[in-house]
C-alpha cells in the first residue's frame, strides 16, 4: 500500500502486524485501576467513602498475562454504608477504565475492604472523648 506525503513523496504503509507490539507494565495498569477505584468512590458522600482524614486512598495490584488483567483493589470505606454497592461500582469502573485506557480484558476484579471508618467513632475522637471499643 502506498500513500503520499504533503510534498508528493511516496510513503509505504506498514501493516499493523509488522509494526511490533506495545507492552503496558503491570504497575501502569495498577495505577489505572487505583485511579478508577477513586473515580467510582467520588460520587459517594465523604463520610461513607472512608478515605477522608486518616483513611488511605485505594491501592491496586495487577497481574497481566497475554493482555488479560487480574486486579486486586484494596480500599477503606465508611460505615455504615452500602458496602456491596460501593464494591460493585469499583469493580465496574475498574473494568471499564482498564479496557478503555490499556486495551486489556479484565477477567477478575477482587475488592478487598481493609478498614471501615465509622463516623460515630470519628466524631467522638474529634471531640477528645476517646475511642469507643
N, CA, C and O atoms as a Tinker XYZ file with bonds, in Angstrom:
   532  protein
     1  N      0.851000   -1.157000    0.000000    73     2
     2  CA     0.000000    0.000000    0.000000    64     1     3
     3  C      0.902000    1.226000    0.000000    63     2     4     5
     4  O      1.866000    1.273000    0.765000    81     3
     5  N      0.620000    2.209000   -0.828000    73     3     6
     6  CA     1.446000    3.405000   -0.935000    64     5     7
     7  C      0.569000    4.638000   -0.802000    63     6     8     9
     8  O     -0.529000    4.709000   -1.356000    81     7
     9  N      1.086000    5.619000   -0.045000    73     7    10
    10  CA     0.411000    6.906000    0.106000    64     9    11
    11  C      1.437000    7.978000   -0.225000    63    10    12    13
    12  O      2.603000    7.665000   -0.464000    81    11
    13  N      1.024000    9.222000   -0.241000    73    11    14
    14  CA     1.977000   10.300000   -0.493000    64    13    15
    15  C      1.937000   11.288000    0.653000    63    14    16    17
    16  O      0.896000   11.488000    1.278000    81    15
    17  N      3.074000   11.904000    0.925000    73    15    18
    18  CA     3.135000   12.949000    1.928000    64    17    19
    19  C      2.677000   14.240000    1.292000    63    18    20    21
    20  O      2.373000   14.277000    0.100000    81    19
    21  N      2.626000   15.296000    2.075000    73    19    22
    22  CA     2.199000   16.595000    1.559000    64    21    23
    23  C      3.077000   17.074000    0.413000    63    22    24    25
    24  O      2.617000   17.829000   -0.443000    81    23
    25  N      4.353000   16.639000    0.385000    73    23    26
    26  CA     5.262000   17.066000   -0.666000    64    25    27
    27  C      5.221000   16.172000   -1.877000    63    26    28    29
    28  O      5.958000   16.419000   -2.832000    81    27
    29  N      4.397000   15.146000   -1.888000    73    27    30
    30  CA     4.268000   14.257000   -3.015000    64    29    31
    31  C      5.203000   13.058000   -2.966000    63    30    32    33
    32  O      5.194000   12.245000   -3.890000    81    31
    33  N      6.025000   12.919000   -1.897000    73    31    34
    34  CA     6.918000   11.766000   -1.778000    64    33    35
    35  C      6.110000   10.522000   -1.430000    63    34    36    37
    36  O      5.212000   10.592000   -0.591000    81    35
    37  N      6.404000    9.399000   -2.047000    73    35    38
    38  CA     5.661000    8.177000   -1.721000    64    37    39
    39  C      6.060000    7.654000   -0.333000    63    38    40    41
    40  O      7.234000    7.674000    0.036000    81    39
    41  N      5.078000    7.194000    0.412000    73    39    42
    42  CA     5.293000    6.615000    1.739000    64    41    43
    43  C      4.646000    5.245000    1.740000    63    42    44    45
    44  O      3.486000    5.106000    1.351000    81    43
    45  N      5.373000    4.245000    2.166000    73    43    46
    46  CA     4.834000    2.899000    2.215000    64    45    47
    47  C      4.230000    2.654000    3.600000    63    46    48    49
    48  O      4.910000    2.826000    4.612000    81    47
    49  N      2.972000    2.259000    3.646000    73    47    50
    50  CA     2.306000    1.966000    4.908000    64    49    51
    51  C      2.751000    0.596000    5.402000    63    50    52    53
    52  O      2.922000   -0.336000    4.616000    81    51
    53  N      2.934000    0.490000    6.695000    73    51    54
    54  CA     3.341000   -0.769000    7.304000    64    53    55
    55  C      2.110000   -1.373000    7.957000    63    54    56    57
    56  O      1.399000   -0.703000    8.706000    81    55
    57  N      1.866000   -2.638000    7.670000    73    55    58
    58  CA     0.724000   -3.328000    8.261000    64    57    59
    59  C      0.886000   -3.394000    9.775000    63    58    60    61
    60  O      2.002000   -3.457000   10.289000    81    59
    61  N     -0.240000   -3.379000   10.478000    73    59    62
    62  CA    -0.216000   -3.374000   11.937000    64    61    63
    63  C      0.563000   -4.557000   12.499000    63    62    64    65
    64  O      1.300000   -4.391000   13.471000    81    63
    65  N      0.424000   -5.716000   11.932000    73    63    66
    66  CA     1.103000   -6.911000   12.436000    64    65    67
    67  C      2.620000   -6.816000   12.279000    63    66    68    69
    68  O      3.358000   -7.522000   12.966000    81    67
    69  N      3.084000   -5.960000   11.395000    73    67    70
    70  CA     4.515000   -5.834000   11.142000    64    69    71
    71  C      5.154000   -4.686000   11.923000    63    70    72    73
    72  O      6.376000   -4.535000   11.895000    81    71
    73  N      4.362000   -3.883000   12.611000    73    71    74
    74  CA     4.891000   -2.717000   13.327000    64    73    75
    75  C      5.533000   -3.068000   14.652000    63    74    76    77
    76  O      6.382000   -2.314000   15.127000    81    75
    77  N      5.171000   -4.164000   15.262000    73    75    78
    78  CA     5.697000   -4.505000   16.579000    64    77    79
    79  C      4.572000   -4.609000   17.581000    63    78    80    81
    80  O      3.402000   -4.723000   17.214000    81    79
    81  N      4.928000   -4.571000   18.836000    73    79    82
    82  CA     3.939000   -4.735000   19.896000    64    81    83
    83  C      4.117000   -3.641000   20.945000    63    82    84    85
    84  O      5.217000   -3.127000   21.147000    81    83
    85  N      3.044000   -3.305000   21.590000    73    83    86
    86  CA     3.078000   -2.368000   22.709000    64    85    87
    87  C      2.836000   -3.166000   23.975000    63    86    88    89
    88  O      1.869000   -3.920000   24.077000    81    87
    89  N      3.719000   -2.991000   24.927000    73    87    90
    90  CA     3.580000   -3.684000   26.204000    64    89    91
    91  C      3.326000   -2.651000   27.286000    63    90    92    93
    92  O      4.055000   -1.665000   27.394000    81    91
    93  N      2.309000   -2.870000   28.075000    73    91    94
    94  CA     1.981000   -1.969000   29.182000    64    93    95
    95  C      2.340000   -2.694000   30.475000    63    94    96    97
    96  O      1.846000   -3.791000   30.737000    81    95
    97  N      3.191000   -2.084000   31.272000    73    95    98
    98  CA     3.670000   -2.693000   32.516000    64    97    99
    99  C      2.524000   -2.884000   33.505000    63    98   100   101
   100  O      1.573000   -2.103000   33.531000    81    99
   101  N      2.628000   -3.932000   34.317000    73    99   102
   102  CA     1.621000   -4.218000   35.330000    64   101   103
   103  C      1.401000   -3.020000   36.255000    63   102   104   105
   104  O      0.267000   -2.727000   36.634000    81   103
   105  N      2.489000   -2.325000   36.620000    73   103   106
   106  CA     2.354000   -1.201000   37.559000    64   105   107
   107  C      1.555000   -0.055000   36.942000    63   106   108   109
   108  O      0.888000    0.689000   37.660000    81   107
   109  N      1.617000    0.093000   35.616000    73   107   110
   110  CA     0.826000    1.124000   34.943000    64   109   111
   111  C     -0.652000    0.752000   34.993000    63   110   112   113
   112  O     -1.503000    1.603000   35.256000    81   111
   113  N     -0.950000   -0.498000   34.744000    73   111   114
   114  CA    -2.342000   -0.962000   34.822000    64   113   115
   115  C     -2.848000   -0.830000   36.260000    63   114   116   117
   116  O     -4.015000   -0.506000   36.478000    81   115
   117  N     -1.972000   -1.081000   37.243000    73   115   118
   118  CA    -2.360000   -0.933000   38.655000    64   117   119
   119  C     -2.708000    0.518000   38.968000    63   118   120   121
   120  O     -3.658000    0.776000   39.708000    81   119
   121  N     -1.962000    1.460000   38.422000    73   119   122
   122  CA    -2.269000    2.879000   38.643000    64   121   123
   123  C     -3.605000    3.253000   38.008000    63   122   124   125
   124  O     -4.386000    4.010000   38.584000    81   123
   125  N     -3.857000    2.721000   36.829000    73   123   126
   126  CA    -5.145000    2.969000   36.169000    64   125   127
   127  C     -6.279000    2.420000   37.044000    63   126   128   129
   128  O     -7.296000    3.086000   37.237000    81   127
   129  N     -6.100000    1.210000   37.567000    73   127   130
   130  CA    -7.133000    0.575000   38.394000    64   129   131
   131  C     -7.370000    1.349000   39.690000    63   130   132   133
   132  O     -8.517000    1.535000   40.096000    81   131
   133  N     -6.300000    1.800000   40.341000    73   131   134
   134  CA    -6.447000    2.564000   41.588000    64   133   135
   135  C     -7.166000    3.884000   41.326000    63   134   136   137
   136  O     -8.016000    4.299000   42.114000    81   135
   137  N     -6.829000    4.532000   40.237000    73   135   138
   138  CA    -7.492000    5.787000   39.881000    64   137   139
   139  C     -8.964000    5.545000   39.567000    63   138   140   141
   140  O     -9.821000    6.346000   39.941000    81   139
   141  N     -9.255000    4.455000   38.887000    73   139   142
   142  CA   -10.645000    4.110000   38.575000    64   141   143
   143  C    -11.442000    3.863000   39.851000    63   142   144   145
   144  O    -12.610000    4.243000   39.939000    81   143
   145  N    -10.815000    3.225000   40.844000    73   143   146
   146  CA   -11.496000    2.987000   42.120000    64   145   147
   147  C    -11.809000    4.314000   42.808000    63   146   148   149
   148  O    -12.890000    4.481000   43.374000    81   147
   149  N    -10.866000    5.258000   42.760000    73   147   150
   150  CA   -11.123000    6.585000   43.339000    64   149   151
   151  C    -12.271000    7.269000   42.597000    63   150   152   153
   152  O    -13.120000    7.908000   43.219000    81   151
   153  N    -12.298000    7.136000   41.268000    73   151   154
   154  CA   -13.391000    7.721000   40.483000    64   153   155
   155  C    -14.732000    7.130000   40.896000    63   154   156   157
   156  O    -15.722000    7.853000   41.011000    81   155
   157  N    -14.769000    5.822000   41.118000    73   155   158
   158  CA   -16.024000    5.158000   41.487000    64   157   159
   159  C    -16.524000    5.650000   42.839000    63   158   160   161
   160  O    -17.731000    5.716000   43.071000    81   159
   161  N    -15.601000    5.995000   43.726000    73   159   162
   162  CA   -15.991000    6.440000   45.063000    64   161   163
   163  C    -16.223000    7.943000   45.135000    63   162   164   165
   164  O    -16.672000    8.440000   46.167000    81   163
   165  N    -15.929000    8.681000   44.064000    73   163   166
   166  CA   -16.120000   10.131000   44.067000    64   165   167
   167  C    -17.574000   10.526000   44.287000    63   166   168   169
   168  O    -17.846000   11.556000   44.903000    81   167
   169  N    -18.505000    9.728000   43.797000    73   167   170
   170  CA   -19.915000   10.050000   43.950000    64   169   171
   171  C    -20.478000    9.690000   45.315000    63   170   172   173
   172  O    -21.627000   10.008000   45.620000    81   171
   173  N    -19.669000    9.026000   46.138000    73   171   174
   174  CA   -20.115000    8.589000   47.466000    64   173   175
   175  C    -19.870000    9.723000   48.456000    63   174   176   177
   176  O    -18.808000   10.344000   48.418000    81   175
   177  N    -20.833000   10.011000   49.349000    73   175   178
   178  CA   -20.610000   11.059000   50.348000    64   177   179
   179  C    -19.330000   10.779000   51.146000    63   178   180   181
   180  O    -18.993000    9.623000   51.403000    81   179
   181  N    -18.625000   11.843000   51.535000    73   179   182
   182  CA   -17.310000   11.703000   52.170000    64   181   183
   183  C    -17.350000   10.849000   53.435000    63   182   184   185
   184  O    -16.405000   10.103000   53.693000    81   183
   185  N    -18.417000   10.937000   54.232000    73   183   186
   186  CA   -18.463000   10.146000   55.462000    64   185   187
   187  C    -18.625000    8.650000   55.189000    63   186   188   189
   188  O    -18.345000    7.836000   56.068000    81   187
   189  N    -19.073000    8.271000   53.987000    73   187   190
   190  CA   -19.196000    6.856000   53.627000    64   189   191
   191  C    -17.990000    6.359000   52.841000    63   190   192   193
   192  O    -17.801000    5.152000   52.687000    81   191
   193  N    -17.175000    7.287000   52.344000    73   191   194
   194  CA   -16.071000    6.924000   51.469000    64   193   195
   195  C    -14.912000    6.301000   52.228000    63   194   196   197
   196  O    -14.279000    5.377000   51.716000    81   195
   197  N    -14.616000    6.773000   53.427000    73   195   198
   198  CA   -13.564000    6.171000   54.230000    64   197   199
   199  C    -12.179000    6.698000   53.955000    63   198   200   201
   200  O    -11.282000    6.472000   54.767000    81   199
   201  N    -11.958000    7.381000   52.868000    73   199   202
   202  CA   -10.610000    7.869000   52.554000    64   201   203
   203  C    -10.450000    9.322000   52.977000    63   202   204   205
   204  O     -9.609000   10.038000   52.432000    81   203
   205  N    -11.243000    9.760000   53.935000    73   203   206
   206  CA   -11.114000   11.122000   54.441000    64   205   207
   207  C     -9.925000   11.201000   55.386000    63   206   208   209
   208  O     -8.869000   10.637000   55.098000    81   207
   209  N    -10.081000   11.893000   56.507000    73   207   210
   210  CA    -8.986000   12.025000   57.461000    64   209   211
   211  C     -8.586000   10.653000   57.992000    63   210   212   213
   212  O     -9.425000    9.883000   58.459000    81   211
   213  N     -7.316000   10.369000   57.913000    73   211   214
   214  CA    -6.810000    9.100000   58.424000    64   213   215
   215  C     -7.014000    7.934000   57.483000    63   214   216   217
   216  O     -6.406000    6.883000   57.683000    81   215
   217  N     -7.848000    8.076000   56.462000    73   215   218
   218  CA    -8.093000    6.990000   55.526000    64   217   219
   219  C     -7.104000    7.027000   54.370000    63   218   220   221
   220  O     -6.627000    8.092000   53.978000    81   219
   221  N     -6.806000    5.867000   53.839000    73   219   222
   222  CA    -5.886000    5.784000   52.703000    64   221   223
   223  C     -6.677000    5.681000   51.412000    63   222   224   225
   224  O     -7.758000    5.091000   51.401000    81   223
   225  N     -6.165000    6.239000   50.329000    73   223   226
   226  CA    -6.834000    6.096000   49.035000    64   225   227
   227  C     -6.710000    4.658000   48.541000    63   226   228   229
   228  O     -5.859000    3.914000   49.028000    81   227
   229  N     -7.536000    4.256000   47.593000    73   227   230
   230  CA    -7.466000    2.889000   47.065000    64   229   231
   231  C     -6.082000    2.570000   46.495000    63   230   232   233
   232  O     -5.387000    3.439000   45.967000    81   231
   233  N     -5.710000    1.309000   46.617000    73   231   234
   234  CA    -4.432000    0.806000   46.103000    64   233   235
   235  C     -4.746000   -0.449000   45.289000    63   234   236   237
   236  O     -5.612000   -1.236000   45.671000    81   235
   237  N     -4.052000   -0.635000   44.180000    73   235   238
   238  CA    -4.320000   -1.800000   43.330000    64   237   239
   239  C     -3.037000   -2.555000   43.017000    63   238   240   241
   240  O     -1.959000   -1.969000   42.906000    81   239
   241  N     -3.179000   -3.867000   42.877000    73   239   242
   242  CA    -2.119000   -4.718000   42.356000    64   241   243
   243  C     -2.712000   -5.475000   41.180000    63   242   244   245
   244  O     -3.896000   -5.812000   41.175000    81   243
   245  N     -1.876000   -5.738000   40.183000    73   243   246
   246  CA    -2.360000   -6.319000   38.936000    64   245   247
   247  C     -1.399000   -7.391000   38.453000    63   246   248   249
   248  O     -0.183000   -7.266000   38.598000    81   247
   249  N     -1.961000   -8.444000   37.879000    73   247   250
   250  CA    -1.183000   -9.446000   37.162000    64   249   251
   251  C     -1.748000   -9.494000   35.748000    63   250   252   253
   252  O     -2.944000   -9.713000   35.552000    81   251
   253  N     -0.870000   -9.286000   34.759000    73   251   254
   254  CA    -1.289000   -9.295000   33.361000    64   253   255
   255  C     -0.629000  -10.475000   32.660000    63   254   256   257
   256  O      0.580000  -10.682000   32.768000    81   255
   257  N     -1.435000  -11.239000   31.946000    73   255   258
   258  CA    -0.926000  -12.360000   31.151000    64   257   259
   259  C     -1.642000  -12.340000   29.809000    63   258   260   261
   260  O     -2.855000  -12.537000   29.736000    81   259
   261  N     -0.874000  -12.099000   28.743000    73   259   262
   262  CA    -1.422000  -12.062000   27.379000    64   261   263
   263  C     -2.597000  -11.098000   27.242000    63   262   264   265
   264  O     -3.663000  -11.476000   26.756000    81   263
   265  N     -2.404000   -9.882000   27.663000    73   263   266
   266  CA    -3.415000   -8.826000   27.571000    64   265   267
   267  C     -4.700000   -9.116000   28.335000    63   266   268   269
   268  O     -5.756000   -8.572000   28.011000    81   267
   269  N     -4.611000   -9.968000   29.345000    73   267   270
   270  CA    -5.734000  -10.227000   30.235000    64   269   271
   271  C     -5.273000   -9.879000   31.651000    63   270   272   273
   272  O     -4.278000  -10.415000   32.138000    81   271
   273  N     -6.008000   -8.975000   32.304000    73   271   274
   274  CA    -5.617000   -8.492000   33.623000    64   273   275
   275  C     -6.471000   -9.118000   34.720000    63   274   276   277
   276  O     -7.673000   -9.330000   34.563000    81   275
   277  N     -5.815000   -9.399000   35.818000    73   275   278
   278  CA    -6.482000   -9.777000   37.069000    64   277   279
   279  C     -6.094000   -8.710000   38.083000    63   278   280   281
   280  O     -4.911000   -8.467000   38.319000    81   279
   281  N     -7.100000   -8.076000   38.683000    73   279   282
   282  CA    -6.881000   -6.890000   39.508000    64   281   283
   283  C     -7.347000   -7.152000   40.936000    63   282   284   285
   284  O     -8.383000   -7.778000   41.163000    81   283
   285  N     -6.561000   -6.660000   41.894000    73   283   286
   286  CA    -6.966000   -6.648000   43.312000    64   285   287
   287  C     -6.902000   -5.203000   43.771000    63   286   288   289
   288  O     -5.849000   -4.569000   43.701000    81   287
   289  N     -8.033000   -4.682000   44.242000    73   287   290
   290  CA    -8.111000   -3.310000   44.737000    64   289   291
   291  C     -8.346000   -3.363000   46.235000    63   290   292   293
   292  O     -9.283000   -4.011000   46.699000    81   291
   293  N     -7.499000   -2.684000   46.989000    73   291   294
   294  CA    -7.648000   -2.576000   48.438000    64   293   295
   295  C     -8.108000   -1.161000   48.757000    63   294   296   297
   296  O     -7.556000   -0.186000   48.247000    81   295
   297  N     -9.131000   -1.063000   49.612000    73   295   298
   298  CA    -9.654000    0.259000   49.936000    64   297   299
   299  C    -10.240000    0.291000   51.330000    63   298   300   301
   300  O    -10.437000   -0.741000   51.972000    81   299
   301  N    -10.513000    1.504000   51.782000    73   299   302
   302  CA   -11.158000    1.735000   53.066000    64   301   303
   303  C    -12.490000    2.415000   52.794000    63   302   304   305
   304  O    -12.592000    3.268000   51.912000    81   303
   305  N    -13.508000    2.034000   53.556000    73   303   306
   306  CA   -14.843000    2.592000   53.359000    64   305   307
   307  C    -15.398000    3.110000   54.674000    63   306   308   309
   308  O    -14.976000    2.702000   55.756000    81   307
   309  N    -16.342000    4.010000   54.553000    73   307   310
   310  CA   -17.053000    4.494000   55.724000    64   309   311
   311  C    -18.107000    3.493000   56.141000    63   310   312   313
   312  O    -18.572000    2.683000   55.339000    81   311
   313  N    -18.486000    3.561000   57.439000    73   311   314
   314  CA   -19.503000    2.658000   57.957000    64   313   315
   315  C    -20.419000    3.472000   58.850000    63   314   316   317
   316  O    -19.900000    4.271000   59.630000    81   315
   317  N    -21.690000    3.344000   58.806000    73   315   318
   318  CA   -22.458000    2.428000   57.969000    64   317   319
   319  C    -22.602000    2.971000   56.548000    63   318   320   321
   320  O    -22.693000    4.180000   56.334000    81   319
   321  N    -22.621000    2.065000   55.600000    73   319   322
   322  CA   -22.830000    2.407000   54.198000    64   321   323
   323  C    -23.181000    1.133000   53.441000    63   322   324   325
   324  O    -23.114000    0.034000   53.991000    81   323
   325  N    -23.549000    1.287000   52.199000    73   323   326
   326  CA   -23.870000    0.137000   51.359000    64   325   327
   327  C    -22.564000   -0.387000   50.758000    63   326   328   329
   328  O    -22.190000   -0.013000   49.646000    81   327
   329  N    -21.890000   -1.235000   51.484000    73   327   330
   330  CA   -20.567000   -1.729000   51.103000    64   329   331
   331  C    -20.629000   -2.519000   49.803000    63   330   332   333
   332  O    -19.759000   -2.367000   48.945000    81   331
   333  N    -21.632000   -3.348000   49.651000    73   331   334
   334  CA   -21.768000   -4.151000   48.431000    64   333   335
   335  C    -21.926000   -3.292000   47.187000    63   334   336   337
   336  O    -21.323000   -3.579000   46.153000    81   335
   337  N    -22.734000   -2.239000   47.279000    73   335   338
   338  CA   -22.933000   -1.353000   46.131000    64   337   339
   339  C    -21.654000   -0.600000   45.795000    63   338   340   341
   340  O    -21.333000   -0.414000   44.621000    81   339
   341  N    -20.922000   -0.165000   46.814000    73   339   342
   342  CA   -19.674000    0.551000   46.569000    64   341   343
   343  C    -18.637000   -0.365000   45.920000    63   342   344   345
   344  O    -17.929000    0.048000   45.002000    81   343
   345  N    -18.547000   -1.599000   46.393000    73   343   346
   346  CA   -17.609000   -2.562000   45.796000    64   345   347
   347  C    -18.004000   -2.879000   44.353000    63   346   348   349
   348  O    -17.138000   -3.003000   43.486000    81   347
   349  N    -19.292000   -3.009000   44.096000    73   347   350
   350  CA   -19.766000   -3.251000   42.730000    64   349   351
   351  C    -19.437000   -2.091000   41.801000    63   350   352   353
   352  O    -19.050000   -2.298000   40.650000    81   351
   353  N    -19.593000   -0.865000   42.307000    73   351   354
   354  CA   -19.261000    0.314000   41.493000    64   353   355
   355  C    -17.764000    0.362000   41.197000    63   354   356   357
   356  O    -17.358000    0.736000   40.097000    81   355
   357  N    -16.950000   -0.015000   42.175000    73   355   358
   358  CA   -15.499000   -0.048000   41.971000    64   357   359
   359  C    -15.149000   -1.090000   40.910000    63   358   360   361
   360  O    -14.364000   -0.809000   40.004000    81   359
   361  N    -15.722000   -2.286000   41.014000    73   359   362
   362  CA   -15.453000   -3.345000   40.023000    64   361   363
   363  C    -15.796000   -2.879000   38.606000    63   362   364   365
   364  O    -14.993000   -3.027000   37.685000    81   363
   365  N    -16.984000   -2.322000   38.445000    73   363   366
   366  CA   -17.433000   -1.878000   37.118000    64   365   367
   367  C    -16.531000   -0.799000   36.546000    63   366   368   369
   368  O    -16.165000   -0.847000   35.371000    81   367
   369  N    -16.169000    0.177000   37.376000    73   367   370
   370  CA   -15.336000    1.284000   36.897000    64   369   371
   371  C    -13.920000    0.804000   36.558000    63   370   372   373
   372  O    -13.328000    1.269000   35.583000    81   371
   373  N    -13.378000   -0.114000   37.348000    73   371   374
   374  CA   -12.038000   -0.650000   37.066000    64   373   375
   375  C    -12.043000   -1.385000   35.730000    63   374   376   377
   376  O    -11.147000   -1.179000   34.912000    81   375
   377  N    -13.037000   -2.238000   35.497000    73   375   378
   378  CA   -13.125000   -2.968000   34.229000    64   377   379
   379  C    -13.222000   -1.987000   33.065000    63   378   380   381
   380  O    -12.517000   -2.130000   32.067000    81   379
   381  N    -14.093000   -0.996000   33.196000    73   379   382
   382  CA   -14.323000   -0.024000   32.127000    64   381   383
   383  C    -13.056000    0.769000   31.806000    63   382   384   385
   384  O    -12.697000    0.905000   30.636000    81   383
   385  N    -12.373000    1.293000   32.828000    73   383   386
   386  CA   -11.212000    2.150000   32.602000    64   385   387
   387  C     -9.998000    1.362000   32.104000    63   386   388   389
   388  O     -9.270000    1.844000   31.236000    81   387
   389  N     -9.769000    0.165000   32.637000    73   387   390
   390  CA    -8.629000   -0.638000   32.163000    64   389   391
   391  C     -8.859000   -1.039000   30.706000    63   390   392   393
   392  O     -7.929000   -1.011000   29.900000    81   391
   393  N    -10.080000   -1.406000   30.371000    73   391   394
   394  CA   -10.397000   -1.771000   28.986000    64   393   395
   395  C    -10.191000   -0.573000   28.055000    63   394   396   397
   396  O     -9.609000   -0.710000   26.978000    81   395
   397  N    -10.670000    0.597000   28.475000    73   395   398
   398  CA   -10.582000    1.790000   27.637000    64   397   399
   399  C     -9.151000    2.313000   27.520000    63   398   400   401
   400  O     -8.691000    2.600000   26.415000    81   399
   401  N     -8.447000    2.441000   28.634000    73   399   402
   402  CA    -7.135000    3.091000   28.618000    64   401   403
   403  C     -5.981000    2.158000   28.275000    63   402   404   405
   404  O     -4.999000    2.584000   27.667000    81   403
   405  N     -6.093000    0.883000   28.663000    73   403   406
   406  CA    -4.988000   -0.051000   28.407000    64   405   407
   407  C     -5.317000   -1.047000   27.304000    63   406   408   409
   408  O     -4.425000   -1.738000   26.812000    81   407
   409  N     -6.581000   -1.131000   26.910000    73   407   410
   410  CA    -6.977000   -2.065000   25.857000    64   409   411
   411  C     -6.893000   -3.509000   26.291000    63   410   412   413
   412  O     -6.657000   -4.394000   25.469000    81   411
   413  N     -7.083000   -3.757000   27.579000    73   411   414
   414  CA    -6.983000   -5.122000   28.109000    64   413   415
   415  C     -8.326000   -5.628000   28.587000    63   414   416   417
   416  O     -9.182000   -4.868000   29.040000    81   415
   417  N     -8.481000   -6.929000   28.473000    73   415   418
   418  CA    -9.647000   -7.587000   29.058000    64   417   419
   419  C     -9.367000   -7.761000   30.546000    63   418   420   421
   420  O     -8.245000   -8.081000   30.941000    81   419
   421  N    -10.385000   -7.550000   31.364000    73   419   422
   422  CA   -10.243000   -7.740000   32.811000    64   421   423
   423  C    -11.117000   -8.918000   33.195000    63   422   424   425
   424  O    -12.344000   -8.825000   33.169000    81   423
   425  N    -10.487000  -10.017000   33.547000    73   423   426
   426  CA   -11.241000  -11.232000   33.878000    64   425   427
   427  C    -11.720000  -11.236000   35.319000    63   426   428   429
   428  O    -12.755000  -11.823000   35.636000    81   427
   429  N    -10.956000  -10.573000   36.197000    73   427   430
   430  CA   -11.282000  -10.664000   37.620000    64   429   431
   431  C    -10.900000   -9.365000   38.310000    63   430   432   433
   432  O     -9.803000   -8.844000   38.109000    81   431
   433  N    -11.815000   -8.844000   39.126000    73   431   434
   434  CA   -11.521000   -7.705000   39.986000    64   433   435
   435  C    -11.925000   -8.109000   41.396000    63   434   436   437
   436  O    -13.105000   -8.297000   41.691000    81   435
   437  N    -10.935000   -8.236000   42.250000    73   435   438
   438  CA   -11.183000   -8.559000   43.659000    64   437   439
   439  C    -11.093000   -7.263000   44.443000    63   438   440   441
   440  O    -10.084000   -6.562000   44.370000    81   439
   441  N    -12.146000   -6.935000   45.196000    73   439   442
   442  CA   -12.141000   -5.737000   46.024000    64   441   443
   443  C    -11.976000   -6.181000   47.463000    63   442   444   445
   444  O    -12.787000   -6.938000   47.995000    81   443
   445  N    -10.916000   -5.699000   48.080000    73   443   446
   446  CA   -10.617000   -6.041000   49.462000    64   445   447
   447  C    -10.847000   -4.800000   50.319000    63   446   448   449
   448  O    -10.155000   -3.796000   50.152000    81   447
   449  N    -11.806000   -4.861000   51.227000    73   447   450
   450  CA   -12.065000   -3.749000   52.137000    64   449   451
   451  C    -11.157000   -3.954000   53.340000    63   450   452   453
   452  O    -11.361000   -4.875000   54.131000    81   451
   453  N    -10.159000   -3.096000   53.472000    73   451   454
   454  CA    -9.163000   -3.249000   54.535000    64   453   455
   455  C     -9.615000   -2.676000   55.867000    63   454   456   457
   456  O     -9.235000   -3.173000   56.928000    81   455
   457  N    -10.428000   -1.630000   55.808000    73   455   458
   458  CA   -10.829000   -0.984000   57.051000    64   457   459
   459  C    -12.150000   -0.271000   56.834000    63   458   460   461
   460  O    -12.410000    0.258000   55.754000    81   459
   461  N    -12.980000   -0.260000   57.864000    73   459   462
   462  CA   -14.220000    0.513000   57.863000    64   461   463
   463  C    -14.045000    1.659000   58.848000    63   462   464   465
   464  O    -13.606000    1.451000   59.978000    81   463
   465  N    -14.389000    2.864000   58.419000    73   463   466
   466  CA   -14.304000    4.049000   59.272000    64   465   467
   467  C    -15.707000    4.436000   59.687000    63   466   468   469
   468  O    -16.550000    4.727000   58.839000    81   467
   469  N    -15.962000    4.443000   60.968000    73   467   470
   470  CA   -17.268000    4.808000   61.481000    64   469   471
   471  C    -17.308000    6.301000   61.749000    63   470   472   473
   472  O    -16.417000    6.841000   62.404000    81   471
   473  N    -18.334000    6.969000   61.248000    73   471   474
   474  CA   -18.469000    8.402000   61.508000    64   473   475
   475  C    -18.723000    8.636000   62.994000    63   474   476   477
   476  O    -18.359000    9.685000   63.524000    81   475
   477  N    -19.339000    7.678000   63.667000    73   475   478
   478  CA   -19.617000    7.813000   65.096000    64   477   479
   479  C    -18.314000    7.872000   65.889000    63   478   480   481
   480  O    -18.129000    8.769000   66.711000    81   479
   481  N    -17.415000    6.926000   65.647000    73   479   482
   482  CA   -16.156000    6.920000   66.404000    64   481   483
   483  C    -15.270000    8.077000   65.975000    63   482   484   485
   484  O    -14.524000    8.607000   66.799000    81   483
   485  N    -15.325000    8.488000   64.713000    73   483   486
   486  CA   -14.530000    9.630000   64.248000    64   485   487
   487  C    -15.010000   10.895000   64.950000    63   486   488   489
   488  O    -14.191000   11.712000   65.369000    81   487
   489  N    -16.341000   11.074000   65.088000    73   487   490
   490  CA   -16.875000   12.245000   65.778000    64   489   491
   491  C    -16.446000   12.256000   67.237000    63   490   492   493
   492  O    -16.093000   13.307000   67.773000    81   491
   493  N    -16.474000   11.111000   67.875000    73   491   494
   494  CA   -16.064000   11.025000   69.282000    64   493   495
   495  C    -14.584000   11.324000   69.420000    63   494   496   497
   496  O    -14.181000   12.017000   70.354000    81   495
   497  N    -13.760000   10.809000   68.500000    73   495   498
   498  CA   -12.319000   11.072000   68.539000    64   497   499
   499  C    -12.042000   12.560000   68.352000    63   498   500   501
   500  O    -11.159000   13.115000   69.005000    81   499
   501  N    -12.795000   13.207000   67.462000    73   499   502
   502  CA   -12.605000   14.630000   67.197000    64   501   503
   503  C    -12.945000   15.482000   68.413000    63   502   504   505
   504  O    -12.379000   16.562000   68.583000    81   503
   505  N    -13.858000   15.019000   69.259000    73   503   506
   506  CA   -14.279000   15.785000   70.427000    64   505   507
   507  C    -13.391000   15.500000   71.631000    63   506   508   509
   508  O    -13.600000   16.071000   72.701000    81   507
   509  N    -12.411000   14.629000   71.470000    73   507   510
   510  CA   -11.479000   14.358000   72.554000    64   509   511
   511  C    -12.028000   13.451000   73.643000    63   510   512   513
   512  O    -11.460000   13.410000   74.735000    81   511
   513  N    -13.092000   12.735000   73.396000    73   511   514
   514  CA   -13.693000   11.864000   74.401000    64   513   515
   515  C    -13.089000   10.466000   74.384000    63   514   516   517
   516  O    -13.478000    9.616000   75.184000    81   515
   517  N    -12.178000   10.227000   73.515000    73   515   518
   518  CA   -11.579000    8.901000   73.456000    64   517   519
   519  C    -12.283000    8.018000   72.451000    63   518   520   521
   520  O    -13.343000    8.350000   71.922000    81   519
   521  N    -11.676000    6.920000   72.214000    73   519   522
   522  CA   -12.198000    5.980000   71.222000    64   521   523
   523  C    -13.122000    4.968000   71.872000    63   522   524   525
   524  O    -12.865000    4.508000   72.984000    81   523
   525  N    -14.187000    4.624000   71.186000    73   523   526
   526  CA   -15.133000    3.638000   71.673000    64   525   527
   527  C    -14.643000    2.261000   71.260000    63   526   528   529
   528  O    -14.313000    2.040000   70.095000    81   527
   529  N    -14.593000    1.345000   72.198000    73   527   530
   530  CA   -14.146000   -0.032000   71.896000    64   529   531
   531  C    -15.242000   -0.997000   72.207000    63   530   532
   532  O    -15.074000   -2.203000   72.026000    81   531
